[in-house]
Amino acid sequence: MDVLASRALALGEASGRRVLIGVTGSPGAGKTTLARSVVAALNARHAASAAHLPMDGFHLANATLDRLGLRDRKGAIETFDGWGFVGLLERVRREVDHTVYAPAFERHVDEPVAGEIAIEPTARVVVAEGNYLLSDEEPWRRIRDLVDESWFCAADDDERMPRLVHRHTEFGRTPDAARAWAVEVDGANARRIDPTRVRADLVVSGVTGEILGEAREAGERREQGSA
């Protein structure tokens, strides 16, 4: 975590502005743990200097999902307000002289909660985290230009599946229903997300936190930028 925290700080020193890091990966890969750990490492160095901004607050409300016929696919890309999340990242990038409030997701009620996350002016690094930050679809593709770097959190199915089943049972599903959701819904999302790792700047283990390497396309982008 110290290596990743130092990397984020170096980006800020080079640019002279607030740094946005995008952490993405498949369901159960360890994105939230990674993002929170990096933020904690930064705040241990300088209090209130970093903030965690999860995408989950942009889940569509359950009533909206019911109206759209999407409740049984909650967590799929079409069940989020992508434009709202992009708009928030634009604000976080631009509005650095006052607090920017963001929605959170409350798993116990399975709904977003408005204004629960505060991005304070003291936050020089904001770690945004979510499944679809490297999607090439509109509006998600705009995120790549809003973040300073994107990190893909990787874990294999043997690691992810027990985490997902535990998560789903913890919040009310039966063990059979939890396994079915992890395989069918989360599994379909993972098949969509995993190929996007080639667009990341770093691939990081969702088990150990170790940097596994730089993704191919990221290296190519930097080479083109320096040409």
C-alpha positions, 0 to 999 in steps of 0.5 A, spaced: 500 500 500 505 504 501 508 503 494 501 505 491 500 511 496 507 514 494 505 513 486 499 517 487 502 522 491 508 522 485 502 524 480 500 530 484 507 532 485 508 532 477 501 535 476 500 540 481 493 538 482 488 533 485 489 526 483 484 521 481 485 514 481 480 509 478 480 502 481 476 497 477 475 490 477 470 484 477 465 483 483 469 480 489 476 482 486 477 486 492 476 493 489 473 496 495 479 493 500 484 496 495 481 503 495 480 503 502 487 501 504 490 506 499 486 511 502 488 509 509 495 509 507 495 516 505 491 519 510 496 516 515 501 520 512 497 526 512 490 527 515 484 528 511 489 528 504 485 522 501 478 520 500 474 514 497 469 515 492 465 508 490 461 508 484 456 504 488 452 510 490 450 510 483 446 504 483 439 506 480 433 505 485 430 499 486 423 502 484 426 504 478 429 497 476 423 494 477 420 499 472 425 498 467 425 490 468 432 490 471 431 488 478 434 481 477 440 484 474 442 489 479 449 490 478 450 490 471 452 496 467 445 498 465 443 498 472 447 504 474 447 512 473 453 512 469 452 519 466 451 521 474 457 518 476 461 521 470 458 528 472 461 527 479 468 525 477 468 532 473 466 536 479 471 532 483 476 534 478 474 541 478 471 543 484 477 543 489 475 549 494 469 547 497 466 540 499 463 536 494 458 531 496 456 524 493 451 518 494 453 512 498 450 505 497 447 502 504 447 494 503 443 493 509 437 497 505 439 495 498 439 502 496 443 509 495 443 514 500 444 521 497 450 526 500 453 521 505 460 521 502 464 528 503 470 530 498 473 535 502 477 541 499 483 537 503 483 531 499 489 531 494 488 524 492 481 521 491 480 514 489 474 512 485 472 505 485 467 501 481 466 495 476 465 499 470 471 504 470 474 502 464 468 500 460 469 502 452 461 504 452 458 511 453 458 514 458 463 510 462 469 511 456 469 518 459 472 516 465 479 514 462 480 522 461 478 524 468 482 519 472 490 520 472 491 513 472 486 506 472 488 500 476 485 493 475 484 489 481 485 482 479 483 475 483 481 469 480 474 465 480 477 461 486 478 467 490 472 471 488 466 466 488 467 465 496 467 472 497 461 473 493 457 468 496 459 470 503 457 477 501 450 475 498 448 471 504 451 476 509 445 481 506 439 476 506 440 471 501 440 464 502 446 460 501 443 457 494 440 464 492 447 467 493 451 462 489 446 462 484 447 470 484 454 469 484 455 465 478 449 468 474 449 475 475 456 477 478 459 471 473 456 475 467 458 482 469 465 479 470 466 476 463 464 483 461 469 487 466 475 482 465 477 484 458 478 491 460 484 490 464 488 491 458 486 499 458 489 499 465 495 503 468 497 497 473 494 491 475 494 489 482 493 483 486 486 483 489 489 478 494 496 480 496 496 488 494 502 486 490 503 490 483 502 485 478 505 489 472 503 494 467 497 493 462 499 493 455 495 498 452 497 503 458 504 502 456 502 503 449 499 510 451 505 513 454 509 511 449 505 515 444 504 521 448 512 521 449 513 520 441 
